[in-house]
Amino acid sequence: MTQFSLPRLCLMILFLTGLSLPATAAETTPDSTSRIDFEKEIGPLLVEHCIRCHNPGNEKGDLSLATLQSITEAGYLTPGKPEESYLLDVIHVSADSGKAAMPKEGPPLAKAQVALLTRWVKEGAVWPESLTLQEKSKADLSWWSLQPLADVAPPENNEAPADWQSSPIDQFIFAKLKENNLKPSPRATKRELIRRATYNLTGLPPTPEEVATFEKNESPDAYERLIDRLLDSPRYGEHWGRHWLDVVRFGESNGFERNVIIDNAWPFRDYVIRSFNADKPFDQMVIEHLAGDVIGKNDPDVVVGSTFLVCGPYDNVGNQDPVQAAQIRANTIDDMVRTTGEAFLGLTVGCSRCHNHKFDPIQQQDYYSLYATFAGVRHGSRVIAAPEDRQAQLQKRQPLQKEKAELLKQKSEIENAIQQRAEQKAAEYEKEWTREPAKRTGVEETFTPVTAKFVKLTSQGLDTNPRAMTGYRVDEFEVWTAGDMPQNVALAKNGGKATGANSRRRLCGGLRCRLDH
């Protein structure tokens, strides 16, 4: 997690408060005395009736109506010459059949619309150079789920029982039950009520003592006090925080083929639990998730919130192919964009990575605006602490760092001495050794057949570097019998059993194979 400038916060707030949409021009009545305005008159007409089947991703009839160039190159339109424009022929209603060839799905265009297109072609088919027509989303900002919450009056002719009257929600439920000739379920017993509430809010069952106490409590506010007690319980944040961690795809390993354990992700988990238990306003938690490192630089309880951006799966294999590395980087930012849209907006913003959203009012421009805000985010680790805590830790570490430096110096001197002796010994072995040196492709050595119970392999002059993380080892050792049908008697299934000295302990490494064949 790294620090970012204020624009990320500003852009995120703008996105979360209003998605950009193409302006919808007010309907206008064509003026026969003025030149046709493509963006107000022709463009909306083609988008409404044609572009769904004739766009770059769905060119039915090998025709895309997204640009003037694509139409003219397909031979469907000749600017200035309506009589040579096949596009106009297919939208005219046939006098014989009373139908038009296009659009295939839906009613034919009105005569006024056909006349408008004809006049546009006759005027030269003027089309703004930078304009590309695109299919509209199924919904726009007027969609019901994108409206602000509003107070709704209770149902008229409310006939709910008296104990249902206190809650408008109960009144709506009762009205729907009655509309479908259904009756409410029987009232829950106190035992059932405390079990349901406790499981729901804490994920745990109530104790027998808690059940007995609640059953005996005749106070009118007994249930309200029960709920308050459960909401004050630390278990509440642990239970419901777990659900939120699922929403924001929190994991304590990075996934992919390496799936490395992230041992310092737990502070974000605890931050979420504390936020639920403190009844933190949701909008505040959203801002801390997106820009906690910007708004709370010296407050660890706020800064840790921006772990949200990097707590998902992350491919850190380190692909050396530049194209693949760029793709992995794009996928990493895409994960942030998608999770932000799905967690906070309930919208699949990620669908606009490749095209305008087919169903939600999100343009590709919106996606890449979000992409740009996250482009500076990099996975990593850093210390999150208040200034006074950093200073206190620094003072505690200074004497330890001094002692560590002295120990490292001693360790280096010992390793240098070991390596020097090992290299001298290796030089001596090289003078004495007459056999072929070991190599990773394998070494074969033959000798006159003998009867033996053991075969011992000795390797000398190896592992001269004490700093090496890996040492000498034998990957495969074979011992073959002589004769017309030789067998590898070193195999375990043939009775062989291998034992060996640890070559990291001494310069001579030995492998002994017992042959029980």
Contacts in CASP RR format, 6 or more apart in sequence:
PFRMAT RR
TARGET T0000
AUTHOR 0000-0000-0000
METHOD contacts of the structure
MODEL  1
MTQFSLPRLCLMILFLTGLSLPATAAETTPDSTSRIDFEKEIGPLLVEHC
IRCHNPGNEKGDLSLATLQSITEAGYLTPGKPEESYLLDVIHVSADSGKA
AMPKEGPPLAKAQVALLTRWVKEGAVWPESLTLQEKSKADLSWWSLQPLA
DVAPPENNEAPADWQSSPIDQFIFAKLKENNLKPSPRATKRELIRRATYN
LTGLPPTPEEVATFEKNESPDAYERLIDRLLDSPRYGEHWGRHWLDVVRF
GESNGFERNVIIDNAWPFRDYVIRSFNADKPFDQMVIEHLAGDVIGKNDP
DVVVGSTFLVCGPYDNVGNQDPVQAAQIRANTIDDMVRTTGEAFLGLTVG
CSRCHNHKFDPIQQQDYYSLYATFAGVRHGSRVIAAPEDRQAQLQKRQPL
QKEKAELLKQKSEIENAIQQRAEQKAAEYEKEWTREPAKRTGVEETFTPV
TAKFVKLTSQGLDTNPRAMTGYRVDEFEVWTAGDMPQNVALAKNGGKATG
ANSRRRLCGGLRCRLDH
1 293 0 8 1.000
1 306 0 8 1.000
1 307 0 8 1.000
1 309 0 8 1.000
1 310 0 8 1.000
1 377 0 8 1.000
1 379 0 8 1.000
1 380 0 8 1.000
1 381 0 8 1.000
1 382 0 8 1.000
2 293 0 8 1.000
2 376 0 8 1.000
2 377 0 8 1.000
2 378 0 8 1.000
2 380 0 8 1.000
2 382 0 8 1.000
3 293 0 8 1.000
3 294 0 8 1.000
3 297 0 8 1.000
4 291 0 8 1.000
4 293 0 8 1.000
4 294 0 8 1.000
4 376 0 8 1.000
4 377 0 8 1.000
5 294 0 8 1.000
6 294 0 8 1.000
7 373 0 8 1.000
8 290 0 8 1.000
8 291 0 8 1.000
8 294 0 8 1.000
8 373 0 8 1.000
8 374 0 8 1.000
9 287 0 8 1.000
9 290 0 8 1.000
9 291 0 8 1.000
9 294 0 8 1.000
9 295 0 8 1.000
11 369 0 8 1.000
11 370 0 8 1.000
11 372 0 8 1.000
11 373 0 8 1.000
12 290 0 8 1.000
12 291 0 8 1.000
12 340 0 8 1.000
12 370 0 8 1.000
12 373 0 8 1.000
13 287 0 8 1.000
15 366 0 8 1.000
15 369 0 8 1.000
15 370 0 8 1.000
15 373 0 8 1.000
16 286 0 8 1.000
16 344 0 8 1.000
16 345 0 8 1.000
18 141 0 8 1.000
19 141 0 8 1.000
19 361 0 8 1.000
19 362 0 8 1.000
19 363 0 8 1.000
19 366 0 8 1.000
20 363 0 8 1.000
20 365 0 8 1.000
20 366 0 8 1.000
20 369 0 8 1.000
21 140 0 8 1.000
21 141 0 8 1.000
21 361 0 8 1.000
21 363 0 8 1.000
22 363 0 8 1.000
24 44 0 8 1.000
24 140 0 8 1.000
25 39 0 8 1.000
25 40 0 8 1.000
25 44 0 8 1.000
28 37 0 8 1.000
28 40 0 8 1.000
28 41 0 8 1.000
30 36 0 8 1.000
30 41 0 8 1.000
30 112 0 8 1.000
30 116 0 8 1.000
32 119 0 8 1.000
35 123 0 8 1.000
35 126 0 8 1.000
36 42 0 8 1.000
36 116 0 8 1.000
36 119 0 8 1.000
36 120 0 8 1.000
36 123 0 8 1.000
36 126 0 8 1.000
38 120 0 8 1.000
38 126 0 8 1.000
38 127 0 8 1.000
38 128 0 8 1.000
38 131 0 8 1.000
39 128 0 8 1.000
39 131 0 8 1.000
41 116 0 8 1.000
41 120 0 8 1.000
42 116 0 8 1.000
42 117 0 8 1.000
42 120 0 8 1.000
43 133 0 8 1.000
45 109 0 8 1.000
45 113 0 8 1.000
45 116 0 8 1.000
45 117 0 8 1.000
46 65 0 8 1.000
46 133 0 8 1.000
47 133 0 8 1.000
47 134 0 8 1.000
47 135 0 8 1.000
47 136 0 8 1.000
48 136 0 8 1.000
49 103 0 8 1.000
49 109 0 8 1.000
50 65 0 8 1.000
50 102 0 8 1.000
50 103 0 8 1.000
51 65 0 8 1.000
51 66 0 8 1.000
51 133 0 8 1.000
51 134 0 8 1.000
51 135 0 8 1.000
52 58 0 8 1.000
52 135 0 8 1.000
53 60 0 8 1.000
53 103 0 8 1.000
53 104 0 8 1.000
53 105 0 8 1.000
54 60 0 8 1.000
54 61 0 8 1.000
54 63 0 8 1.000
54 64 0 8 1.000
54 65 0 8 1.000
54 66 0 8 1.000
55 64 0 8 1.000
55 65 0 8 1.000
55 66 0 8 1.000
55 133 0 8 1.000
55 134 0 8 1.000
55 135 0 8 1.000
56 64 0 8 1.000
56 66 0 8 1.000
56 70 0 8 1.000
57 64 0 8 1.000
62 74 0 8 1.000
63 70 0 8 1.000
63 71 0 8 1.000
63 74 0 8 1.000
63 76 0 8 1.000
64 70 0 8 1.000
64 71 0 8 1.000
64 74 0 8 1.000
65 71 0 8 1.000
65 133 0 8 1.000
66 132 0 8 1.000
66 133 0 8 1.000
66 134 0 8 1.000
67 127 0 8 1.000
67 131 0 8 1.000
67 132 0 8 1.000
67 133 0 8 1.000
68 77 0 8 1.000
68 79 0 8 1.000
68 125 0 8 1.000
68 127 0 8 1.000
71 77 0 8 1.000
71 87 0 8 1.000
72 78 0 8 1.000
72 79 0 8 1.000
75 86 0 8 1.000
76 85 0 8 1.000
76 86 0 8 1.000
76 87 0 8 1.000
77 85 0 8 1.000
77 86 0 8 1.000
77 87 0 8 1.000
77 121 0 8 1.000
77 125 0 8 1.000
78 84 0 8 1.000
78 85 0 8 1.000
78 121 0 8 1.000
79 121 0 8 1.000
79 124 0 8 1.000
79 125 0 8 1.000
80 121 0 8 1.000
80 122 0 8 1.000
80 123 0 8 1.000
80 124 0 8 1.000
80 125 0 8 1.000
81 121 0 8 1.000
81 122 0 8 1.000
82 88 0 8 1.000
82 118 0 8 1.000
82 121 0 8 1.000
82 122 0 8 1.000
85 121 0 8 1.000
87 117 0 8 1.000
87 121 0 8 1.000
88 114 0 8 1.000
88 117 0 8 1.000
88 118 0 8 1.000
88 121 0 8 1.000
89 101 0 8 1.000
90 100 0 8 1.000
90 101 0 8 1.000
90 102 0 8 1.000
91 100 0 8 1.000
91 101 0 8 1.000
91 102 0 8 1.000
91 103 0 8 1.000
91 108 0 8 1.000
91 109 0 8 1.000
91 114 0 8 1.000
91 117 0 8 1.000
92 100 0 8 1.000
92 114 0 8 1.000
93 99 0 8 1.000
93 100 0 8 1.000
93 108 0 8 1.000
93 114 0 8 1.000
94 100 0 8 1.000
99 108 0 8 1.000
100 108 0 8 1.000
100 109 0 8 1.000
103 109 0 8 1.000
109 117 0 8 1.000
120 126 0 8 1.000
134 356 0 8 1.000
135 356 0 8 1.000
135 358 0 8 1.000
137 356 0 8 1.000
137 357 0 8 1.000
137 358 0 8 1.000
137 359 0 8 1.000
137 360 0 8 1.000
137 361 0 8 1.000
137 362 0 8 1.000
138 358 0 8 1.000
138 359 0 8 1.000
138 360 0 8 1.000
139 146 0 8 1.000
139 359 0 8 1.000
139 360 0 8 1.000
139 361 0 8 1.000
140 361 0 8 1.000
141 361 0 8 1.000
143 361 0 8 1.000
146 361 0 8 1.000
152 168 0 8 1.000
154 168 0 8 1.000
154 171 0 8 1.000
154 172 0 8 1.000
155 171 0 8 1.000
155 172 0 8 1.000
155 175 0 8 1.000
158 165 0 8 1.000
158 171 0 8 1.000
158 174 0 8 1.000
158 175 0 8 1.000
159 174 0 8 1.000
159 178 0 8 1.000
160 170 0 8 1.000
160 171 0 8 1.000
160 174 0 8 1.000
160 175 0 8 1.000
161 174 0 8 1.000
161 184 0 8 1.000
164 170 0 8 1.000
164 171 0 8 1.000
164 174 0 8 1.000
164 184 0 8 1.000
165 171 0 8 1.000
174 184 0 8 1.000
177 183 0 8 1.000
177 184 0 8 1.000
188 196 0 8 1.000
190 214 0 8 1.000
190 215 0 8 1.000
191 211 0 8 1.000
191 214 0 8 1.000
191 215 0 8 1.000
193 214 0 8 1.000
193 223 0 8 1.000
194 206 0 8 1.000
194 210 0 8 1.000
194 211 0 8 1.000
194 214 0 8 1.000
194 215 0 8 1.000
194 226 0 8 1.000
195 205 0 8 1.000
195 206 0 8 1.000
195 211 0 8 1.000
197 223 0 8 1.000
197 226 0 8 1.000
197 227 0 8 1.000
197 230 0 8 1.000
198 204 0 8 1.000
198 205 0 8 1.000
198 206 0 8 1.000
198 210 0 8 1.000
198 230 0 8 1.000
199 205 0 8 1.000
201 227 0 8 1.000
201 230 0 8 1.000
201 231 0 8 1.000
201 233 0 8 1.000
201 235 0 8 1.000
201 236 0 8 1.000
201 239 0 8 1.000
201 240 0 8 1.000
202 230 0 8 1.000
202 233 0 8 1.000
202 235 0 8 1.000
202 236 0 8 1.000
202 238 0 8 1.000
202 239 0 8 1.000
203 235 0 8 1.000
203 239 0 8 1.000
204 235 0 8 1.000
204 239 0 8 1.000
206 214 0 8 1.000
214 222 0 8 1.000
214 226 0 8 1.000
219 225 0 8 1.000
230 236 0 8 1.000
231 279 0 8 1.000
234 273 0 8 1.000
234 277 0 8 1.000
236 276 0 8 1.000
236 277 0 8 1.000
237 273 0 8 1.000
237 276 0 8 1.000
237 277 0 8 1.000
238 273 0 8 1.000
240 276 0 8 1.000
241 272 0 8 1.000
241 273 0 8 1.000
241 276 0 8 1.000
244 272 0 8 1.000
244 276 0 8 1.000
245 251 0 8 1.000
245 269 0 8 1.000
245 272 0 8 1.000
247 342 0 8 1.000
247 343 0 8 1.000
248 289 0 8 1.000
248 308 0 8 1.000
248 311 0 8 1.000
248 339 0 8 1.000
248 343 0 8 1.000
249 311 0 8 1.000
249 312 0 8 1.000
249 313 0 8 1.000
249 335 0 8 1.000
249 339 0 8 1.000
250 265 0 8 1.000
250 268 0 8 1.000
250 269 0 8 1.000
250 272 0 8 1.000
250 311 0 8 1.000
250 312 0 8 1.000
251 262 0 8 1.000
251 265 0 8 1.000
251 311 0 8 1.000
251 312 0 8 1.000
252 261 0 8 1.000
252 262 0 8 1.000
252 263 0 8 1.000
252 265 0 8 1.000
252 266 0 8 1.000
252 269 0 8 1.000
253 259 0 8 1.000
253 260 0 8 1.000
253 261 0 8 1.000
253 262 0 8 1.000
254 260 0 8 1.000
254 262 0 8 1.000
254 312 0 8 1.000
254 313 0 8 1.000
254 314 0 8 1.000
254 315 0 8 1.000
254 316 0 8 1.000
254 379 0 8 1.000
255 313 0 8 1.000
255 314 0 8 1.000
256 313 0 8 1.000
256 314 0 8 1.000
256 315 0 8 1.000
256 316 0 8 1.000
256 317 0 8 1.000
257 317 0 8 1.000
258 316 0 8 1.000
258 317 0 8 1.000
260 316 0 8 1.000
264 381 0 8 1.000
265 307 0 8 1.000
265 311 0 8 1.000
267 304 0 8 1.000
267 307 0 8 1.000
267 384 0 8 1.000
268 304 0 8 1.000
268 305 0 8 1.000
268 307 0 8 1.000
268 308 0 8 1.000
268 311 0 8 1.000
271 301 0 8 1.000
271 304 0 8 1.000
271 305 0 8 1.000
271 307 0 8 1.000
274 301 0 8 1.000
275 285 0 8 1.000
286 344 0 8 1.000
287 295 0 8 1.000
288 295 0 8 1.000
288 302 0 8 1.000
288 305 0 8 1.000
288 306 0 8 1.000
289 305 0 8 1.000
289 306 0 8 1.000
289 308 0 8 1.000
289 309 0 8 1.000
290 306 0 8 1.000
290 308 0 8 1.000
290 309 0 8 1.000
290 340 0 8 1.000
291 306 0 8 1.000
292 302 0 8 1.000
292 303 0 8 1.000
292 305 0 8 1.000
292 306 0 8 1.000
293 303 0 8 1.000
293 306 0 8 1.000
294 306 0 8 1.000
295 302 0 8 1.000
296 302 0 8 1.000
296 303 0 8 1.000
297 303 0 8 1.000
298 386 0 8 1.000
298 387 0 8 1.000
299 386 0 8 1.000
300 384 0 8 1.000
300 385 0 8 1.000
300 386 0 8 1.000
300 389 0 8 1.000
303 384 0 8 1.000
304 384 0 8 1.000
308 339 0 8 1.000
309 336 0 8 1.000
309 374 0 8 1.000
309 377 0 8 1.000
310 336 0 8 1.000
310 377 0 8 1.000
310 379 0 8 1.000
310 380 0 8 1.000
312 335 0 8 1.000
312 339 0 8 1.000
313 335 0 8 1.000
314 332 0 8 1.000
314 335 0 8 1.000
314 379 0 8 1.000
315 328 0 8 1.000
315 331 0 8 1.000
315 332 0 8 1.000
316 379 0 8 1.000
318 325 0 8 1.000
318 328 0 8 1.000
319 325 0 8 1.000
319 328 0 8 1.000
332 379 0 8 1.000
333 371 0 8 1.000
333 374 0 8 1.000
333 375 0 8 1.000
333 377 0 8 1.000
334 350 0 8 1.000
334 353 0 8 1.000
334 371 0 8 1.000
336 374 0 8 1.000
336 377 0 8 1.000
337 349 0 8 1.000
337 350 0 8 1.000
337 353 0 8 1.000
337 367 0 8 1.000
337 370 0 8 1.000
337 371 0 8 1.000
337 374 0 8 1.000
338 348 0 8 1.000
338 349 0 8 1.000
338 350 0 8 1.000
340 349 0 8 1.000
340 370 0 8 1.000
341 347 0 8 1.000
341 348 0 8 1.000
341 349 0 8 1.000
341 350 0 8 1.000
341 370 0 8 1.000
342 348 0 8 1.000
342 349 0 8 1.000
347 360 0 8 1.000
347 362 0 8 1.000
348 357 0 8 1.000
348 360 0 8 1.000
349 357 0 8 1.000
349 362 0 8 1.000
349 366 0 8 1.000
349 367 0 8 1.000
349 370 0 8 1.000
350 367 0 8 1.000
351 357 0 8 1.000
351 358 0 8 1.000
351 359 0 8 1.000
351 360 0 8 1.000
351 362 0 8 1.000
352 362 0 8 1.000
352 363 0 8 1.000
352 364 0 8 1.000
352 366 0 8 1.000
352 367 0 8 1.000
353 364 0 8 1.000
353 367 0 8 1.000
354 364 0 8 1.000
355 364 0 8 1.000
356 362 0 8 1.000
356 363 0 8 1.000
356 364 0 8 1.000
357 363 0 8 1.000
383 390 0 8 1.000
385 393 0 8 1.000
415 466 0 8 1.000
415 467 0 8 1.000
418 466 0 8 1.000
419 464 0 8 1.000
419 465 0 8 1.000
419 466 0 8 1.000
419 467 0 8 1.000
422 461 0 8 1.000
422 463 0 8 1.000
422 464 0 8 1.000
422 465 0 8 1.000
422 466 0 8 1.000
422 507 0 8 1.000
423 464 0 8 1.000
425 461 0 8 1.000
425 507 0 8 1.000
426 461 0 8 1.000
426 462 0 8 1.000
426 464 0 8 1.000
426 507 0 8 1.000
429 460 0 8 1.000
429 461 0 8 1.000
433 460 0 8 1.000
435 445 0 8 1.000
436 443 0 8 1.000
436 445 0 8 1.000
437 443 0 8 1.000
438 459 0 8 1.000
449 481 0 8 1.000
449 482 0 8 1.000
452 515 0 8 1.000
453 514 0 8 1.000
453 515 0 8 1.000
454 512 0 8 1.000
454 513 0 8 1.000
454 514 0 8 1.000
454 515 0 8 1.000
455 479 0 8 1.000
455 490 0 8 1.000
455 512 0 8 1.000
455 513 0 8 1.000
455 515 0 8 1.000
456 510 0 8 1.000
456 511 0 8 1.000
456 512 0 8 1.000
456 513 0 8 1.000
457 474 0 8 1.000
457 477 0 8 1.000
457 510 0 8 1.000
457 511 0 8 1.000
457 512 0 8 1.000
457 513 0 8 1.000
458 508 0 8 1.000
458 509 0 8 1.000
458 510 0 8 1.000
458 511 0 8 1.000
459 472 0 8 1.000
459 474 0 8 1.000
459 503 0 8 1.000
459 508 0 8 1.000
459 509 0 8 1.000
459 510 0 8 1.000
459 511 0 8 1.000
460 507 0 8 1.000
460 508 0 8 1.000
460 509 0 8 1.000
461 507 0 8 1.000
461 508 0 8 1.000
462 471 0 8 1.000
462 472 0 8 1.000
462 503 0 8 1.000
462 507 0 8 1.000
462 509 0 8 1.000
463 471 0 8 1.000
463 472 0 8 1.000
463 503 0 8 1.000
463 504 0 8 1.000
463 507 0 8 1.000
471 503 0 8 1.000
471 504 0 8 1.000
472 503 0 8 1.000
472 509 0 8 1.000
473 503 0 8 1.000
474 511 0 8 1.000
477 490 0 8 1.000
477 498 0 8 1.000
477 511 0 8 1.000
477 513 0 8 1.000
478 488 0 8 1.000
478 490 0 8 1.000
479 488 0 8 1.000
479 489 0 8 1.000
479 490 0 8 1.000
479 513 0 8 1.000
479 515 0 8 1.000
480 486 0 8 1.000
480 487 0 8 1.000
480 488 0 8 1.000
480 489 0 8 1.000
481 487 0 8 1.000
481 489 0 8 1.000
487 494 0 8 1.000
487 517 0 8 1.000
488 494 0 8 1.000
489 495 0 8 1.000
489 496 0 8 1.000
489 515 0 8 1.000
489 517 0 8 1.000
490 496 0 8 1.000
490 498 0 8 1.000
490 513 0 8 1.000
490 515 0 8 1.000
494 517 0 8 1.000
495 515 0 8 1.000
495 516 0 8 1.000
495 517 0 8 1.000
496 513 0 8 1.000
496 514 0 8 1.000
496 515 0 8 1.000
496 516 0 8 1.000
496 517 0 8 1.000
497 513 0 8 1.000
497 514 0 8 1.000
497 516 0 8 1.000
498 511 0 8 1.000
498 512 0 8 1.000
498 513 0 8 1.000
498 514 0 8 1.000
499 511 0 8 1.000
499 512 0 8 1.000
499 513 0 8 1.000
499 514 0 8 1.000
500 509 0 8 1.000
500 510 0 8 1.000
500 511 0 8 1.000
500 512 0 8 1.000
501 508 0 8 1.000
501 509 0 8 1.000
501 510 0 8 1.000
501 511 0 8 1.000
503 509 0 8 1.000
503 510 0 8 1.000
END
